């Protein structure tokens, strides 16, 4: 059964932190709430868990309204940013504690703990205390404590934020693998757009207490709804170039005293208008000689990032953007170049509303 959030709003005094959130989470999918600090994602997760009460709206599991139930009766398991393990208990007792509280028979509890420990590959750690574990091992124990209950909904509040960068990459893969094996609906909160992109079936991008866009990672990346989503999702981030305009089917860019044509306009019709041009670094071409539909510029900085280079470019009067090229590209700082754009991958935004007028892809 799907989970439906129907017009959820939340205020703390005069401050409205959630504004009419209306979402549906399909059964057994991995859903991520992503956005900057203060956007309301953790508050929404706590409302799902019953730890906060919505000012208005309701939550449904299928046709059953669950927002009026106490947290203990919602059959929801939550994994927090802090591991919150009992330091005086070994791993086995930490995992089994929730079952003990619910009166699960000892033999059944032991069987379920061993089953979860095998999935998490921590059978050899069951007699250790939390202080004897690494960060990644503690995180697995915290996951095991949630998994052993076999809830209908997992809620995870930035569970990887305390891990080092290498371990975060490993745990992302493992969390996704556990999700696929358990087939339980999971709602995951993070501020890390890379986590959201790599782990999710669907992403809800939040800002200012509102959902800016809800869709698959591919939809959110290739067809961002507005400037905020386009700038937040993607690494390196999208370039935004002011001074673009469409007229008579052509797209041009202000190059400081003159306008350079950069291709055909992806907008239907011939109406002239100013737009904000969005282009991802990998869709920017850098050429050593003059090319059609290119603007002239110069290289300010080059950063080698493994198999690629990030090239910071300047053009016109103060215009700047970043290109992503192959590591073996023969380019140097100070070099004059011609900058082109993949016409099929451009985004045009309304400068006033921020709405994407012409999503690429």
N, C-alpha and C positions, 0 to 999 in steps of 0.2 A: 504493500500500500504506500502511496506517496504521502509526503508531508507537505502541508500547505500553511503558509503564513499569510493570513488575510488581514491586510491593512494594519500592520503593527506599527504603533507609535509609542514613543517613550519620552517623558520629560522629567528632568530633575529640577523642580522649582520652575523658574522662568526659562530654563535652558532646554530646548527640544533637541534631543540627541538622536532620535530615530523618527523619520517622517514617512508614514504611510508605506511601510515595506510590504510588498505583495509578491511572494515567491512560491514556487512549487518545486520540491525536491523529489525526483523520481526514486522509486524503491531501488535499493542496492547500489546507488551511484555515489561517487566521491565528489562532494560539493565543497568548494572553497570560497570563503568570504575573505576578500583581499582588499586592502586599502591602507592609507597612511594612518599614523597614530591619531586617535580622536575621531575617527570616521564613524564609529558606532558598531563595529563588527563584533567586538567582545561583548558589548551590551546585548546585542541580538542573540549571541550564543547563550548567554546567561538566561535570557528569557525563554529560549528553547528548553533549557535545563530546568527551569522553574526557580532559579536562584534570584531572578528579578521578575517583577510583575509589569506587564505592559500597561501603559496608560490607556490604550485603546487597541482594539483588534483581537484576533483569536488565532489559535494554532490547532490544526486538525491532523490526525493520523488516519488517512482514509476519510471516512465520514464521522469518525469519533473525535469530539472536541476534547483536547487534552490540556488546554491552557488553564483550566480550572482545577487541575489535579495538583496535589502537593508534590514536591520534587521526588520524594521517596516512592511515589506511586506511578511515576512516569516511565519506569523501566528504561532509563537513559543512563549511559555510562560516560563520564567526562574525564579527559586527560588534561591536566593543567600544565602551564609553562614550568612551574616548579614540580619536582617529582613527588613531593609530599609523602615520602615513605616513612614508616615507623622505624626509627633508628634502633630500637631494642628488639625488633623482630627480625628473624631471618627472611630470606626471599620467599620461601614456601609460605610462611605465616602472613607475610605482607599480601601475597596474591590471594590467599584463602580468606582474608579477614572479612571481606564483604559477604562471602558465602556463610561464614560463621554467624554474622549479625542477622542474616535472614533465616537462620535455623536449618541450613542445609545439612543433611546427615554427613557424618565425618567421612565415611567411605566414598560417598558421591563427591564430596568436596575434594578429597585427595585425588580421585580419578580426574576431575576437571582441571585441577592445578597441574597435574602431570601432563595432561593433554595440551594445555596452553603452553607450558614450559617447553614442550617438544617443538611446537610451532615456532616459538620465539628463539629456539636453540639456546636455552638457558638451564637445561636439566642439571648440568654440572655445578650450577650456582645456588641451588635451592637451600643449602645449609649456610650460605654466607650472609653476613649483615650488610646493610647498605654502604657502610663506610669502607667495605672491602671491594666495592664495585667501581668500575669506570663509569663515566658519564653516559656512555651508550648502553651499558648494562643496566644502569638505574632506569634509563628511559624504557628499556624493554620490560623491566619489572612493573613500572607504572602502566604500561600498555597491557601487560598480563593481568593486572588487577582489574582493569576494565573489561578485557576480553572474557575472563572466566565467568562473568555473569551472563554472557550471551544476550546482551540487550538488543532491542530493535533499532536503537539509534546510538551511534558513537559521536561524541562531541569532543573536539580537540582544540585547545586554545594555545597556539604557538608552541607545540610540544618540543620543537627542535631548536628553539632559540638559544638554549644554554649550551649547545654542542659546538665544537670547533668546526671549521668550514669543511674539512675532509669528511668528518663523521656525519655532518648534515647531509652530504651527497649520498652517502651509503644508506642512512636511515630513511631518506626520501624513497629510495627504491624499495626498501624493506616494508615501509608503511603501505605502499601501494600493493606490494605482494600480499601482505597480510589482509588488506581490504578485499582483494580478489578471492582469497581463500575463504574468508569468513562470510562474504556476501551479505554484509550488513551496511545499511545506509550510514554514511559518514559525513559530518559537517566539520570542516577544518578551517580554523582562523589563522591568518598570517599577514604580515606586511610585506613579505618577500614574494614579488611577482614571479620569480623563477620557480619557487616551490609550487605556486598556484598553476603555472603553465605545465609543469612536468608531471604533476600528480592527479590532476582533476579530470572528471568527466564534464563538469560544468563549473563556471566561475561567476561569482557575483562581485563585480567591482564596485566598491562603496566609497563615497566621499560626502562629507557634510551631512551624515545621517540618511543619505539616500542611495539607492542602487542606481548607479550610472549606466550599467549594462550587465545583462545576465545571458550567458551563452556558453558554448564550447570554447576551449582554448583557441581553436582555429578561428572561430567567429570573432572573438574578442581581439585577437591579434591582427587578423587580416581586414576586419571591417569594424574598427572602433567607432562607437556611437558619437563620440565627441572628443574635444581636445584633451580633456583630463584623462580619459581612458587611453587615448593614443600615446600620451606622454608617460603614463604610469606603466603600461604593459610593453615590454620589449627591452632588451639590453644588447648593445647600447641603445639609448632612447631615441625616439623619432626626432628628426630635425623639423623645426617650424620656421618657415621663411615668410616674413612680412613683405608686402609690396608686390604680391602676385596679383594677376588680373586675367580675366577671360574676356575675349572680344572676338566676334566673327569666327568662332570655332577654334581659336588659337589661345594658348596659355603662355603668358609672358611674365617676366620678373624684372623688377626695378633694380638696375645695376649701378645706380648712382648717376643721374643725369641722362640716362638712356634706358630703354627697355629691351631686354634680350628675349627672343622667342625661345621657349624650351620644349615645345611640342604642341600637339593638338589638345584641346580642352576635353576632359572627360565628362563635362556637363552637357546635358541635352539643351538644344536651342542656341541662339546666337546673342542673347542678351548680354550686354557688357556689365561686369561687376567686379569689385575688388574681393579677393579671397585670401585666406591664410593657407599657404602651401605646406603640406606635411609629407615628408619623405624619409623612409628609414635608411640608415647608413649603408646597408648592403645594396640599396637601389640607387646609389649615387655612383656615377662613373667618373674616373679621373684619367684624362688623356694628356699626353705630352705634346700633341699637335692639335691645331684647330679642327673642330668637328661641327657638323650641322646641329642646330638646336642645342647648342652648348653656350655657357657663359664663361668669360675669362676670369681666372682667379689665381691665388697663390697658396702655397703650402706653408703653414705656420708651425706645425708640430706633427711628428709621427711617433706612434706608440706601437711596439710589437707585442701582440698578444697571441703567442703560440703560432698557429698556422695562418694568422691574419694580421693586418696592420690597421690601426685606426688613424686616419689622416684628418687633421684639423685644417680646414680651408677657410680662406677669406676671399670675399668678392665685393665689388662695388664700393660703397661708402659705409663700411662697418658691418657688412653682412658676413655671417659666419655659419658654417655647418660642418658636420663630420661625415666622412666616407669610410666604409669598411672594404678593404681590398685584400688580395692575396699577399702573403708574406714575402713572396719573391718579386713583387711589383717594384720596378726600378724608379723610385721617387726619392726626392731629397728636399729638405727644409729650404725654403726660399725659392723653390722652382716655380716658374709660371706654368699654369696648366689650364685645361679647358674642362669645365664641369658639366656633365650631362646627367639626365634623370631617366629612369625606366618609366616610360609613359603609362604602362599598364599597371604600375604599382604606386601611383600618386594618390594622395588624399587632399581634398579641398574642403576647408572648413569656413563656416560663416564667422567672420571676425567678431560679430556682435553676440551671437548666441553660443558659439562654440560647436554647433552641430556639424556633423560630417555631411557635406553636400554630395560628395562623390567618393564613396568608399572604394578602395582598390580590391582586386581579387574577385 
